[in-house]
Amino acid sequence: ALVAALLLAGVSWYFTRRLTRPLEQLRARMQSQRPGEPTRTAAPMAGASPELAAIESAYDELLQRFERHERERALLLAGVSHDLRSPLASIKAVISGLLDPTAHWQPDQTRDALQVVDEETDRLNRLVGNLLDASRLQIGALAATLTATDLGEVAHAAVQSLGRTVDSVV
């Protein structure tokens, strides 16, 4: 009975080890993946069960989607930073000119400079609003903030922003 128990324990250990070795390899592969490193699509593990091979394949696909997401995020951030710097540069240039003690500004020039600052601030505000809207869309929060809008009022406001009266357009 003792020999049979030892034999059973040895065989059990061997098969358990054989079954868990691919899991340990997969765990080691997952732990070795570092953020920012390119995904290494390794050859499938030898001796892996179909279930384990499916998990490994799903993990590789997840890493590839993550890398694609990171590339898209980096492109978005680069574009946003460029779009935000443009109005900021205009505002900074005008303010620096207005603060220059050697500059002699005429009242019309001062009004024009302040108009540029006002327009660029509005532009910057729209860009930040668009960025916030995009982030809300991504998390699904925009649906809660939507309200009904009268399109006639929107059209009226758009025509007035062009400096025209509604009657002259109609």
Backbone torsions as a table, in degrees:
resi	resn	phi	psi	omega
1	ALA	NA	-38.1	179.8
2	LEU	-65.8	-41.6	178.1
3	VAL	-65.0	-41.3	179.3
4	ALA	-64.3	-39.9	178.8
5	ALA	-65.7	-43.0	178.0
6	LEU	-64.8	-40.5	178.0
7	LEU	-64.4	-43.6	178.1
8	LEU	-63.1	-41.5	178.9
9	ALA	-64.4	-43.1	-179.9
10	GLY	-64.6	-44.4	178.7
11	VAL	-66.1	-40.9	178.3
12	SER	-62.2	-44.2	179.3
13	TRP	-61.3	-43.7	-178.9
14	TYR	-60.9	-48.6	-177.9
15	PHE	-71.0	-36.5	176.5
16	THR	-62.8	-44.7	178.5
17	ARG	-62.8	-41.0	179.6
18	ARG	-65.0	-36.6	-179.9
19	LEU	-76.1	-34.1	-175.5
20	THR	-88.9	-17.5	-179.2
21	ARG	-57.9	-46.2	177.1
22	PRO	-62.8	-34.6	176.6
23	LEU	-65.1	-40.2	177.8
24	GLU	-66.2	-37.6	177.2
25	GLN	-64.7	-42.4	178.9
26	LEU	-64.7	-43.2	177.1
27	ARG	-60.1	-44.0	179.3
28	ALA	-64.1	-39.4	178.7
29	ARG	-64.5	-43.2	179.4
30	MET	-64.9	-40.7	-179.5
31	GLN	-71.4	-25.8	-178.8
32	SER	-79.0	-14.8	179.5
33	GLN	-72.0	123.4	-179.3
34	ARG	-109.3	142.7	177.7
35	PRO	-57.1	137.7	179.1
36	GLY	88.1	-17.3	177.4
37	GLU	-80.7	144.9	177.3
38	PRO	-65.2	150.3	179.9
39	THR	-69.3	132.5	176.1
40	ARG	-101.9	105.3	176.4
41	THR	-82.7	97.6	-177.5
42	ALA	-81.2	164.0	175.3
43	ALA	-64.2	146.1	179.5
44	PRO	-55.0	146.8	-179.0
45	MET	-67.0	135.1	178.4
46	ALA	-72.0	136.3	176.3
47	GLY	79.7	10.0	179.9
48	ALA	-78.9	144.6	176.9
49	SER	-72.5	162.0	178.4
50	PRO	-58.4	-35.5	179.3
51	GLU	-65.4	-43.4	179.8
52	LEU	-68.5	-37.8	176.2
53	ALA	-63.0	-37.0	177.4
54	ALA	-66.9	-39.0	177.0
55	ILE	-64.7	-43.3	179.2
56	GLU	-62.3	-42.9	178.9
57	SER	-64.3	-42.9	178.7
58	ALA	-63.9	-37.6	178.3
59	TYR	-65.5	-43.4	177.7
60	ASP	-61.6	-41.8	177.7
61	GLU	-64.1	-39.8	177.5
62	LEU	-61.4	-44.4	177.8
63	LEU	-62.0	-40.4	179.2
64	GLN	-66.3	-40.9	176.4
65	ARG	-64.4	-39.8	178.5
66	PHE	-62.4	-44.2	178.2
67	GLU	-62.7	-41.9	178.4
68	ARG	-62.6	-43.6	178.0
69	HIS	-60.9	-43.0	179.7
70	GLU	-64.7	-39.9	177.2
71	ARG	-63.7	-44.2	179.3
72	GLU	-64.4	-39.2	178.5
73	ARG	-64.2	-41.9	179.1
74	ALA	-64.3	-40.9	177.2
75	LEU	-64.3	-41.4	178.6
76	LEU	-62.8	-45.7	179.9
77	LEU	-63.6	-38.4	177.9
78	ALA	-64.3	-43.2	178.9
79	GLY	-66.1	-41.6	179.9
80	VAL	-65.4	-44.3	-179.0
81	SER	-63.1	-37.6	177.4
82	HIS	-65.8	-45.5	-178.9
83	ASP	-64.6	-33.7	179.4
84	LEU	-76.7	-32.7	-178.6
85	ARG	-70.6	-30.2	-177.3
86	SER	-61.2	-53.9	177.5
87	PRO	-67.5	-32.7	178.2
88	LEU	-63.9	-38.7	178.7
89	ALA	-64.7	-40.6	178.2
90	SER	-64.1	-45.3	179.7
91	ILE	-62.1	-45.6	-179.5
92	LYS	-61.3	-42.6	-179.5
93	ALA	-63.3	-44.0	-178.9
94	VAL	-67.1	-45.8	-179.8
95	ILE	-63.0	-42.5	178.1
96	SER	-60.5	-40.8	177.4
97	GLY	-65.5	-40.4	178.9
98	LEU	-67.5	-31.7	-179.4
99	LEU	-84.7	-10.1	-179.2
100	ASP	-67.6	117.2	-177.2
101	PRO	-69.4	-18.4	-179.4
102	THR	-87.5	-12.4	-179.2
103	ALA	-81.5	138.4	178.2
104	HIS	-114.0	99.0	-175.4
105	TRP	-90.3	135.6	172.3
106	GLN	-83.2	155.5	-178.7
107	PRO	-55.6	-38.5	178.9
108	ASP	-66.2	-38.8	179.2
109	GLN	-66.2	-39.5	178.3
110	THR	-63.6	-43.2	178.8
111	ARG	-63.7	-42.5	178.3
112	ASP	-63.1	-41.3	179.5
113	ALA	-64.1	-43.4	178.5
114	LEU	-66.4	-32.2	176.2
115	GLN	-64.9	-40.4	177.2
116	VAL	-62.5	-45.2	178.9
117	VAL	-60.3	-43.8	180.0
118	ASP	-61.7	-46.2	-178.7
119	GLU	-65.8	-42.4	-179.1
120	GLU	-69.5	-33.1	175.5
121	THR	-65.7	-41.9	176.3
122	ASP	-62.3	-41.7	179.0
123	ARG	-62.1	-44.8	178.8
124	LEU	-62.7	-40.8	178.0
125	ASN	-62.5	-41.0	177.5
126	ARG	-64.1	-42.4	179.6
127	LEU	-62.0	-44.8	179.0
128	VAL	-65.3	-40.2	176.7
129	GLY	-61.2	-43.3	177.6
130	ASN	-62.3	-41.0	178.9
131	LEU	-63.7	-43.3	177.8
132	LEU	-65.1	-40.6	177.1
133	ASP	-60.9	-42.5	179.5
134	ALA	-63.0	-40.9	179.4
135	SER	-68.6	-35.6	176.9
136	ARG	-67.2	-38.0	177.0
137	LEU	-60.9	-40.4	-177.7
138	GLN	-63.8	-35.0	-179.4
139	ILE	-98.0	0.6	175.4
140	GLY	80.8	16.4	-176.6
141	ALA	-88.4	-14.0	-175.8
142	LEU	-67.7	-33.1	-178.2
143	ALA	-57.8	-32.5	-179.0
144	ALA	-74.3	-19.1	-175.8
145	THR	-102.2	-2.8	-178.3
146	LEU	-71.7	138.6	177.1
147	THR	-130.7	159.4	178.3
148	ALA	-69.8	141.3	-178.8
149	THR	-130.1	136.4	176.9
150	ASP	-81.8	114.3	-178.0
151	LEU	-64.6	-28.9	176.1
152	GLY	-62.0	-41.6	177.5
153	GLU	-65.2	-39.8	179.1
154	VAL	-63.6	-45.3	179.5
155	ALA	-64.2	-41.6	179.0
156	HIS	-60.7	-45.9	179.3
157	ALA	-64.5	-37.1	179.6
158	ALA	-66.4	-42.2	178.9
159	VAL	-65.6	-42.3	179.4
160	GLN	-65.0	-33.5	179.3
161	SER	-67.1	-19.4	176.9
162	LEU	-84.3	-2.1	178.6
163	GLY	82.4	21.9	-179.5
164	ARG	-118.9	161.7	173.9
165	THR	-93.3	156.4	-178.4
166	VAL	-64.4	-36.1	-178.3
167	ASP	-64.7	-34.0	-178.3
168	SER	-72.9	-23.7	179.8
169	VAL	-84.2	-38.2	-176.5
170	VAL	-77.0	NA	NA
